[in-house]
Amino acid sequence: MKSPTKGIDIVLKISERCNLACTYCYFFFQEMDTFKENTAVIKMKTIDQLVEFINKGYDELGIQSINIGLHGGEPLLIKKEHFSSICNRLRENITPEVHVNLMCQTNGTLVDSEWISIFEQHKVNVGVSIDGPKHINDKYRIDHNGKGSYDQTVRGIKLLQQAQKDNKIPSTGSLCVANVKYNGKELVKHIHEDIGINDFDLLFPREGHDSDIKDQQDDWKTYYKDIIDYWLSKKDRSNLRISSLNKIFNALISEASAEVLDEQKSMQHNIINISSEGQIGIDDNILSLDKRLLDKNKTIFNTSMKEFISSPIWQELIKAVDTKPQACKGCEWYRTCRSGALFNRYQKSNGFDNNTVFCETMDYIHISISEKLVQHGLKVSEIAKILDTPPQFLAKDGINSNVLA
């Protein structure tokens, strides 16, 4: 086995309020309701403690890199001066031995030229959430008065795209929540051709086995058929990158790419969520499914990074990533799927010991991509050799190797 990069992702809730009220929002409208108890905007004392938390993580765990996602709520609701001060404090005070990547996930409605300058100054990668054409986006991504956000979001995206063309900011990506009530091709074509976004990802809903979503797999397969047909029809796919599909495509072609995906899958749990009050939790996409998974007593003020990843909940995540569920034994796609995302595997009665609720859809996606590769000359035996090779990275390695129970 190979040892993954000693890295960690931190989702930092710099604002726990939002100017939108998206109907499917896991943060405000599922089981996790900690935002009700937390301050609306993060304070600098919490940022200073975060710096200490990270620097101690370097000393104790040998952290090499860290992605800090400036999240909300809506992060651009905070004052621009405060946002800039946060970036300054992180850039200047985190030990130089740790590579720091700052990211911001926004709904795009508040982006203006001043925000562009701040992103440029602090080298912040920006991602924007949008769910497709106006009639789709504005049904779900609404403000507190029920008004759609599409026009404002696209205006913000255009500003970011121009700033990228002017080499002011790093690349801008987008996230779209997949929705089987609509045509998948319509969504992807609109994002790519009408808005001009060439690099984005489609997100499965953040639901597990306690929902009825796995009963809708015929609809999901149809949805992805339309998307894959459109995506694979492009002669130059380098001009259209749908991240989740591209990763599978590349992994089935190349052992080197398969190992890149192995590493990414092995680190999928390496996400620490930090609230505006400094409360520590696992990935809040998972937290939103079950209150059991949150220990409200752990904060960056009383718990080190090493102590947190030694906790029973974190150990549960490591075991989940590295243990093949019974339902996945014998599956030819296990290496490139790894049973799916943790939040799509979860069930209150048995935790993560399940395949993804999107198992049938993932099977369809893999078959469709493999068939296309074979049609273009790749031998079935070459694909099989890659798939038969065990994953080369495990969650128990990297920063987790010296804290296992």
C-alpha positions in Angstrom: 0.0 0.0 0.0 1.0 3.6 -0.6 0.7 6.4 2.0 -1.6 9.2 1.0 -0.6 12.9 1.3 -0.8 14.1 4.8 -3.5 16.6 4.2 -6.8 17.7 5.7 -9.8 19.7 4.5 -11.3 22.2 6.9 -14.8 23.5 6.2 -14.9 26.8 8.1 -18.3 28.3 8.8 -17.4 32.0 8.7 -21.1 32.8 8.3 -23.9 30.7 9.7 -26.7 32.7 8.0 -27.7 32.7 4.3 -29.5 35.1 2.0 -31.1 32.1 0.3 -33.4 29.4 1.6 -32.7 26.5 -0.8 -35.4 23.9 -0.2 -33.0 20.9 0.0 -30.3 22.6 2.1 -28.7 20.0 4.4 -27.3 22.7 6.7 -30.5 24.5 7.6 -33.3 22.0 6.8 -32.0 18.5 7.9 -31.2 17.1 11.3 -28.3 19.4 12.1 -29.6 22.7 13.7 -26.5 23.9 15.5 -26.6 27.2 13.5 -29.4 28.2 15.8 -27.0 28.3 18.7 -24.0 29.7 17.0 -23.0 33.3 16.3 -23.9 34.5 12.9 -20.3 35.6 12.0 -17.1 34.0 13.1 -14.9 36.1 15.4 -11.2 36.7 15.1 -10.4 34.9 18.3 -11.8 31.8 16.7 -9.6 32.3 13.7 -6.6 32.8 16.0 -7.4 29.5 17.7 -7.8 27.8 14.4 -4.3 28.8 13.5 -3.1 27.3 16.7 -5.2 24.1 16.0 -3.5 23.8 12.6 0.0 24.5 13.7 -0.3 21.9 16.5 -1.6 19.5 13.9 1.6 20.0 12.0 3.7 19.4 15.1 1.8 16.3 16.1 0.7 14.7 12.8 3.0 16.1 10.2 0.3 17.8 8.2 1.7 18.8 4.8 -1.2 20.6 3.2 -4.6 22.0 4.2 -7.6 23.1 2.2 -9.6 25.7 4.1 -13.1 26.2 2.6 -14.6 29.5 3.7 -18.3 28.4 3.9 -21.6 29.3 5.3 -24.5 29.7 5.2 -23.4 32.3 2.6 -19.8 33.4 3.3 -20.1 36.7 1.4 -22.7 37.9 3.9 -19.8 38.9 6.3 -18.2 42.3 5.9 -15.5 42.5 3.2 -12.9 43.9 5.7 -13.5 40.9 8.0 -13.2 38.4 5.2 -9.9 40.0 4.2 -8.7 40.0 7.8 -9.5 36.3 8.1 -7.5 35.5 4.9 -4.6 37.6 6.1 -4.5 35.9 9.5 -4.6 32.4 8.0 -1.9 33.2 5.3 0.4 35.0 7.7 0.2 32.8 10.9 -0.1 29.2 9.7 3.3 27.7 9.8 5.0 28.0 6.4 5.7 24.2 6.4 2.0 23.7 5.6 0.7 24.5 2.2 -2.5 26.4 2.5 -5.2 26.5 -0.2 -8.1 28.9 0.5 -11.4 28.3 -1.2 -14.8 29.9 -1.0 -18.1 28.2 -1.9 -20.8 30.9 -2.6 -24.2 31.2 -4.2 -22.7 34.0 -6.3 -25.5 36.5 -5.7 -23.3 38.9 -3.8 -20.2 38.8 -6.0 -19.0 42.3 -7.1 -15.8 44.0 -8.2 -14.7 44.5 -4.6 -15.1 40.8 -3.8 -13.1 40.0 -7.0 -10.3 42.2 -5.7 -10.3 40.4 -2.3 -10.2 37.0 -4.0 -7.3 38.2 -6.1 -5.4 39.6 -3.2 -5.6 36.4 -1.1 -5.5 33.9 -3.9 -8.9 32.4 -3.1 -10.4 29.7 -5.3 -14.1 30.3 -5.8 -16.9 27.8 -6.4 -20.4 28.8 -7.2 -23.6 26.7 -6.7 -26.2 26.8 -9.4 -28.7 24.1 -10.4 -29.2 24.6 -14.1 -31.6 26.7 -16.2 -33.7 29.4 -14.6 -36.9 27.3 -14.3 -35.0 24.6 -12.4 -32.7 26.7 -10.3 -35.5 29.1 -9.2 -37.8 26.4 -8.0 -35.3 25.3 -5.3 -32.6 28.0 -4.9 -34.9 30.7 -3.6 -34.5 33.6 -1.2 -36.5 34.1 2.0 -39.3 35.7 0.1 -39.6 32.8 -2.3 -37.9 34.7 -5.2 -35.5 32.8 -7.4 -31.7 33.5 -7.4 -30.8 32.5 -11.0 -30.3 36.0 -12.5 -28.1 37.2 -9.6 -26.1 34.0 -9.5 -25.3 34.1 -13.3 -24.4 37.8 -12.9 -21.9 36.8 -10.2 -20.6 33.9 -12.3 -19.9 36.2 -15.3 -17.9 38.6 -13.1 -15.8 35.6 -11.9 -15.3 34.3 -15.4 -14.1 37.7 -16.6 -11.7 37.9 -13.6 -10.4 34.5 -14.5 -9.8 35.6 -18.1 -8.0 38.6 -16.8 -5.8 36.3 -14.7 -7.0 38.0 -11.5 -8.2 34.9 -9.8 -7.6 31.1 -10.0 -10.0 28.8 -11.7 -13.7 29.1 -10.9 -15.7 25.9 -10.6 -19.4 25.2 -10.1 -21.5 22.6 -8.2 -24.9 21.5 -9.3 -27.3 19.3 -7.3 -28.6 16.6 -9.6 -32.4 16.4 -9.8 -34.2 13.5 -11.5 -37.4 15.6 -11.9 -35.7 17.3 -14.8 -33.7 16.3 -17.9 -30.1 15.8 -17.2 -28.9 16.8 -20.6 -30.8 20.1 -20.3 -29.0 21.0 -17.1 -25.5 20.1 -18.4 -26.0 21.7 -21.8 -27.2 24.9 -20.2 -24.3 25.1 -17.7 -21.7 24.3 -20.4 -23.1 26.1 -23.5 -25.3 28.9 -22.2 -23.3 30.0 -19.1 -19.9 28.9 -20.4 -18.8 26.8 -17.5 -16.4 24.0 -18.6 -15.5 22.6 -15.3 -18.2 21.6 -12.8 -19.6 18.7 -10.9 -22.9 17.1 -10.3 -23.7 16.2 -6.8 -25.9 13.3 -5.7 -28.4 14.5 -3.0 -27.0 14.2 0.5 -29.3 11.3 1.5 -28.6 7.8 2.9 -30.6 4.6 3.5 -33.1 6.3 5.9 -34.6 8.0 2.9 -36.5 6.5 0.0 -34.1 7.8 -2.7 -32.8 4.3 -3.5 -36.2 3.4 -4.8 -35.9 5.9 -7.6 -32.9 4.3 -9.3 -34.6 3.8 -12.7 -35.2 7.6 -12.8 -31.6 8.3 -11.8 -30.3 6.0 -14.5 -32.4 7.7 -17.2 -31.1 11.1 -15.8 -27.5 10.0 -16.1 -28.0 8.4 -19.5 -28.9 11.8 -21.0 -25.9 13.4 -19.3 -23.4 10.7 -20.3 -24.7 10.7 -23.9 -24.2 14.4 -24.2 -20.8 14.4 -22.4 -19.4 11.5 -24.5 -20.7 13.0 -27.7 -18.1 15.9 -27.3 -15.1 15.3 -29.6 -13.0 17.4 -27.3 -13.9 16.4 -23.7 -11.0 18.5 -22.4 -13.4 21.4 -22.9 -16.1 19.9 -20.7 -15.1 18.4 -17.4 -17.8 16.9 -15.2 -15.5 16.0 -12.3 -17.2 12.8 -11.0 -17.5 11.3 -14.5 -14.0 12.4 -15.6 -12.5 10.7 -12.6 -14.1 7.3 -13.5 -13.3 7.7 -17.2 -9.6 8.4 -16.5 -9.3 5.7 -13.9 -10.5 3.0 -16.3 -7.9 4.1 -18.9 -4.8 4.5 -16.7 -3.4 2.8 -13.6 -1.8 6.1 -12.7 -5.2 7.8 -12.8 -6.8 4.9 -10.9 -4.2 5.5 -8.1 -5.1 9.2 -8.0 -8.7 8.2 -7.5 -7.7 5.6 -4.9 -6.0 8.4 -2.9 -8.9 10.7 -3.2 -11.3 8.0 -2.1 -9.1 7.1 0.8 -9.2 10.7 2.0 -12.9 11.3 1.6 -13.4 11.3 5.3 -10.6 13.8 6.0 -12.9 16.8 6.4 -13.2 18.7 9.7 -16.1 21.0 10.0 -15.6 24.0 12.2 -18.5 26.2 13.3 -18.5 29.9 13.8 -18.1 29.2 17.5 -15.2 26.8 17.0 -17.2 23.6 17.4 -15.5 20.6 15.7 -17.3 18.0 13.7 -16.9 15.6 10.8 -18.1 16.5 7.3 -21.5 18.2 7.8 -22.9 16.4 4.8 -22.7 13.4 7.1 -23.6 15.2 10.3 -26.9 16.3 8.8 -28.1 12.7 8.7 -27.9 11.9 12.4 -27.3 14.0 15.5 -25.5 11.0 17.0 -22.5 11.9 14.9 -21.9 15.3 16.6 -20.2 15.8 19.9 -21.1 19.4 20.8 -18.5 19.5 23.6 -15.5 19.3 21.2 -14.1 22.6 20.0 -10.8 23.9 18.7 -10.4 25.6 22.1 -10.3 22.3 24.1 -9.4 19.6 21.5 -6.3 19.2 19.3 -6.5 17.9 15.8 -4.7 14.7 16.9 -7.3 14.2 19.7 -10.1 14.8 17.3 -9.0 12.2 14.7 -8.4 9.8 17.6 -12.1 10.1 18.5 -14.5 7.1 18.1 -16.5 9.0 15.4 -13.4 9.6 13.3 -12.3 6.0 13.8 -15.8 5.0 12.6 -15.2 6.9 9.4 -11.8 5.3 8.8 -13.3 1.8 9.2 -16.1 2.7 6.8 -13.8 3.9 4.1 -11.5 0.9 4.4 -14.1 -1.9 4.9 -15.9 -3.3 2.0 -19.6 -3.8 2.8 -21.1 -7.2 2.2 -23.3 -5.7 -0.6 -20.1 -4.7 -2.5 -18.2 -8.0 -2.3 -17.8 -9.3 -5.8 -18.6 -6.0 -7.4 -16.3 -5.4 -10.4 -16.5 -1.6 -9.9 -15.4 -1.5 -6.3 -12.0 0.1 -6.9 -13.4 3.1 -8.7 -16.6 3.4 -6.6 -15.4 2.4 -3.1 -19.1 1.9 -2.1 -19.9 5.5 -2.9 -19.8 8.6 -0.7 -20.1 8.1 3.0 -23.3 10.1 3.3 -25.0 8.0 0.7 -24.0 4.8 2.6 -25.3 5.9 6.0 -28.2 4.3 7.9 -29.1 5.0 11.5 -29.5 1.3 12.3 -26.1 0.1 11.1 -24.0 3.1 10.3 -21.9 3.0 7.2 -22.0 -0.8 6.6 -23.9 -0.4 3.4 -23.4 0.2 -0.3 -24.4 3.6 -1.7 -28.1 4.2 -2.2 -27.1 5.1 -5.8 -25.6 1.6 -6.4 -27.7 0.9 -9.5 -26.9 4.3 -10.9 -23.2 4.0 -10.3 -23.3 0.6 -12.0 -25.0 2.1 -15.0 -22.4 5.0 -15.1 -19.5 2.6 -15.1 -21.0 0.3 -17.7 -21.8 3.2 -20.0 -18.3 4.7 -19.8 -16.6 1.3 -20.2 -18.6 0.4 -23.3 -17.6 3.7 -24.8 -14.0 3.1 -24.1 -14.2 -0.4 -25.6 -15.9 1.0 -28.7 -12.9 3.3 -29.1 -10.4 0.5 -29.0 -9.5 0.0 -25.3 -9.3 -3.7 -24.6 -11.7 -5.2 -22.0 -8.7 -7.0 -20.5 -6.9 -3.6 -19.9 -9.9 -2.3 -18.0 -10.2 -5.5 -16.0 -6.6 -5.4 -15.0 -7.1 -1.9 -13.5 -10.3 -2.9 -11.8 -8.8 -6.2 -10.4 -6.0 -4.3 -8.7 -6.8 -3.5 -5.1 -7.0 0.1 -4.0 -3.5 1.4 -3.5 -4.4 3.9 -0.7 -6.3 3.3 2.6 -7.9 5.7 5.0 -5.9 4.3 7.9 -2.7 5.6 6.4 -1.5 9.2 6.1 -2.3 11.4 9.1 -4.4 8.7 10.6 -1.7 6.1 10.8 -0.5 6.9 14.4 -3.9 7.5 16.0 -5.8 4.2 15.2 -7.6 2.7 18.1 
